[in-house]
Amino acid sequence: MAYYVYILASKPKGTLYIGFTGNLARRVWQHREGVADSFSRKYAVHRLVYAETFADVNIARQRERSLKRWLRAWKIELIEKENPTWRDLYDDLLR
């Protein structure tokens, strides 16, 4: 099974949300539909801008906790290294 650490954004350089899941497509859909949690619903954080895949659940959880402690500038740099236009990657999951 694969595990994912992901970053959602409200818009380029907007509000960020970092999460962890075993089913990335379903979890992002939940955020987009407003059934995931109140933070993503309140701040309209629906754009999938970054994701990492892990085979080990413990390493994925560790990475999520680590990223949450990062400075905002570091998170933005990480996103822009892989996704400089802040394109919503959700549609790529459905292909």
ChimeraX commands (.cxc) that place a marker at each C-alpha (Angstrom):
marker #1 position 0.00,0.00,0.00 radius 0.5
marker #1 position 1.13,3.54,-0.70 radius 0.5
marker #1 position 0.88,6.46,1.71 radius 0.5
marker #1 position 0.89,10.11,0.77 radius 0.5
marker #1 position 1.90,13.40,2.33 radius 0.5
marker #1 position 0.26,16.25,0.47 radius 0.5
marker #1 position -0.04,20.01,0.46 radius 0.5
marker #1 position -3.21,21.85,-0.52 radius 0.5
marker #1 position -3.39,25.58,-1.18 radius 0.5
marker #1 position -6.23,28.08,-1.45 radius 0.5
marker #1 position -4.39,29.82,-4.31 radius 0.5
marker #1 position -0.77,30.36,-5.34 radius 0.5
marker #1 position 1.11,31.35,-2.18 radius 0.5
marker #1 position -2.19,31.34,-0.30 radius 0.5
marker #1 position -3.26,29.39,2.77 radius 0.5
marker #1 position -1.57,25.98,3.00 radius 0.5
marker #1 position -2.74,22.68,4.47 radius 0.5
marker #1 position -0.50,19.64,4.98 radius 0.5
marker #1 position -2.00,16.20,5.37 radius 0.5
marker #1 position -1.33,12.47,5.29 radius 0.5
marker #1 position -3.48,9.72,3.78 radius 0.5
marker #1 position -3.54,6.23,2.34 radius 0.5
marker #1 position -5.88,7.26,-0.51 radius 0.5
marker #1 position -4.86,10.59,-2.01 radius 0.5
marker #1 position -7.63,10.90,-4.62 radius 0.5
marker #1 position -10.37,10.22,-2.06 radius 0.5
marker #1 position -8.86,12.53,0.55 radius 0.5
marker #1 position -8.45,15.46,-1.84 radius 0.5
marker #1 position -12.02,14.89,-3.05 radius 0.5
marker #1 position -13.16,15.11,0.60 radius 0.5
marker #1 position -11.36,18.43,1.00 radius 0.5
marker #1 position -12.85,19.75,-2.24 radius 0.5
marker #1 position -16.37,18.72,-1.22 radius 0.5
marker #1 position -16.01,20.20,2.26 radius 0.5
marker #1 position -16.39,16.91,4.13 radius 0.5
marker #1 position -12.75,16.50,5.20 radius 0.5
marker #1 position -12.32,19.04,7.98 radius 0.5
marker #1 position -13.35,22.52,9.01 radius 0.5
marker #1 position -9.97,24.14,8.24 radius 0.5
marker #1 position -10.00,23.31,4.53 radius 0.5
marker #1 position -13.68,24.24,4.34 radius 0.5
marker #1 position -13.24,27.55,6.20 radius 0.5
marker #1 position -10.21,28.69,4.18 radius 0.5
marker #1 position -11.20,27.12,0.81 radius 0.5
marker #1 position -8.00,25.08,0.70 radius 0.5
marker #1 position -8.81,22.74,-2.20 radius 0.5
marker #1 position -5.94,22.92,-4.69 radius 0.5
marker #1 position -3.54,19.95,-4.59 radius 0.5
marker #1 position -0.14,21.51,-5.25 radius 0.5
marker #1 position 2.30,18.93,-3.90 radius 0.5
marker #1 position 2.41,15.25,-2.95 radius 0.5
marker #1 position 4.99,12.67,-1.92 radius 0.5
marker #1 position 4.52,8.89,-1.95 radius 0.5
marker #1 position 5.84,6.49,0.70 radius 0.5
marker #1 position 5.75,2.73,1.11 radius 0.5
marker #1 position 6.13,2.92,4.91 radius 0.5
marker #1 position 3.31,4.47,6.92 radius 0.5
marker #1 position 5.65,5.52,9.74 radius 0.5
marker #1 position 7.98,7.39,7.41 radius 0.5
marker #1 position 4.99,9.14,5.80 radius 0.5
marker #1 position 3.64,10.26,9.20 radius 0.5
marker #1 position 7.09,11.43,10.20 radius 0.5
marker #1 position 7.40,13.46,6.98 radius 0.5
marker #1 position 3.98,15.06,7.55 radius 0.5
marker #1 position 4.94,16.12,11.07 radius 0.5
marker #1 position 8.27,17.42,9.81 radius 0.5
marker #1 position 6.71,19.51,7.03 radius 0.5
marker #1 position 4.19,21.00,9.45 radius 0.5
marker #1 position 7.11,22.36,11.49 radius 0.5
marker #1 position 8.82,23.92,8.48 radius 0.5
marker #1 position 8.84,27.67,7.95 radius 0.5
marker #1 position 6.25,28.86,5.43 radius 0.5
marker #1 position 9.00,30.04,3.07 radius 0.5
marker #1 position 10.48,26.53,2.99 radius 0.5
marker #1 position 7.08,25.02,2.17 radius 0.5
marker #1 position 6.58,27.48,-0.68 radius 0.5
marker #1 position 10.07,26.71,-2.00 radius 0.5
marker #1 position 9.30,22.97,-1.89 radius 0.5
marker #1 position 6.06,23.45,-3.83 radius 0.5
marker #1 position 7.62,25.76,-6.41 radius 0.5
marker #1 position 10.53,23.39,-7.02 radius 0.5
marker #1 position 8.12,20.68,-8.22 radius 0.5
marker #1 position 5.13,22.77,-9.29 radius 0.5
marker #1 position 6.26,26.33,-10.14 radius 0.5
marker #1 position 2.87,27.39,-11.53 radius 0.5
marker #1 position 0.92,26.02,-8.54 radius 0.5
marker #1 position -1.17,23.93,-10.95 radius 0.5
marker #1 position -3.91,21.86,-9.32 radius 0.5
marker #1 position -2.64,18.27,-9.54 radius 0.5
marker #1 position -5.97,16.66,-8.62 radius 0.5
marker #1 position -6.96,15.86,-12.23 radius 0.5
marker #1 position -3.68,13.98,-12.66 radius 0.5
marker #1 position -4.79,11.58,-9.92 radius 0.5
marker #1 position -7.91,10.64,-11.85 radius 0.5
marker #1 position -6.06,9.63,-15.02 radius 0.5
marker link #1:1,2 radius 0.2
marker link #1:2,3 radius 0.2
marker link #1:3,4 radius 0.2
marker link #1:4,5 radius 0.2
marker link #1:5,6 radius 0.2
marker link #1:6,7 radius 0.2
marker link #1:7,8 radius 0.2
marker link #1:8,9 radius 0.2
marker link #1:9,10 radius 0.2
marker link #1:10,11 radius 0.2
marker link #1:11,12 radius 0.2
marker link #1:12,13 radius 0.2
marker link #1:13,14 radius 0.2
marker link #1:14,15 radius 0.2
marker link #1:15,16 radius 0.2
marker link #1:16,17 radius 0.2
marker link #1:17,18 radius 0.2
marker link #1:18,19 radius 0.2
marker link #1:19,20 radius 0.2
marker link #1:20,21 radius 0.2
marker link #1:21,22 radius 0.2
marker link #1:22,23 radius 0.2
marker link #1:23,24 radius 0.2
marker link #1:24,25 radius 0.2
marker link #1:25,26 radius 0.2
marker link #1:26,27 radius 0.2
marker link #1:27,28 radius 0.2
marker link #1:28,29 radius 0.2
marker link #1:29,30 radius 0.2
marker link #1:30,31 radius 0.2
marker link #1:31,32 radius 0.2
marker link #1:32,33 radius 0.2
marker link #1:33,34 radius 0.2
marker link #1:34,35 radius 0.2
marker link #1:35,36 radius 0.2
marker link #1:36,37 radius 0.2
marker link #1:37,38 radius 0.2
marker link #1:38,39 radius 0.2
marker link #1:39,40 radius 0.2
marker link #1:40,41 radius 0.2
marker link #1:41,42 radius 0.2
marker link #1:42,43 radius 0.2
marker link #1:43,44 radius 0.2
marker link #1:44,45 radius 0.2
marker link #1:45,46 radius 0.2
marker link #1:46,47 radius 0.2
marker link #1:47,48 radius 0.2
marker link #1:48,49 radius 0.2
marker link #1:49,50 radius 0.2
marker link #1:50,51 radius 0.2
marker link #1:51,52 radius 0.2
marker link #1:52,53 radius 0.2
marker link #1:53,54 radius 0.2
marker link #1:54,55 radius 0.2
marker link #1:55,56 radius 0.2
marker link #1:56,57 radius 0.2
marker link #1:57,58 radius 0.2
marker link #1:58,59 radius 0.2
marker link #1:59,60 radius 0.2
marker link #1:60,61 radius 0.2
marker link #1:61,62 radius 0.2
marker link #1:62,63 radius 0.2
marker link #1:63,64 radius 0.2
marker link #1:64,65 radius 0.2
marker link #1:65,66 radius 0.2
marker link #1:66,67 radius 0.2
marker link #1:67,68 radius 0.2
marker link #1:68,69 radius 0.2
marker link #1:69,70 radius 0.2
marker link #1:70,71 radius 0.2
marker link #1:71,72 radius 0.2
marker link #1:72,73 radius 0.2
marker link #1:73,74 radius 0.2
marker link #1:74,75 radius 0.2
marker link #1:75,76 radius 0.2
marker link #1:76,77 radius 0.2
marker link #1:77,78 radius 0.2
marker link #1:78,79 radius 0.2
marker link #1:79,80 radius 0.2
marker link #1:80,81 radius 0.2
marker link #1:81,82 radius 0.2
marker link #1:82,83 radius 0.2
marker link #1:83,84 radius 0.2
marker link #1:84,85 radius 0.2
marker link #1:85,86 radius 0.2
marker link #1:86,87 radius 0.2
marker link #1:87,88 radius 0.2
marker link #1:88,89 radius 0.2
marker link #1:89,90 radius 0.2
marker link #1:90,91 radius 0.2
marker link #1:91,92 radius 0.2
marker link #1:92,93 radius 0.2
marker link #1:93,94 radius 0.2
marker link #1:94,95 radius 0.2
view
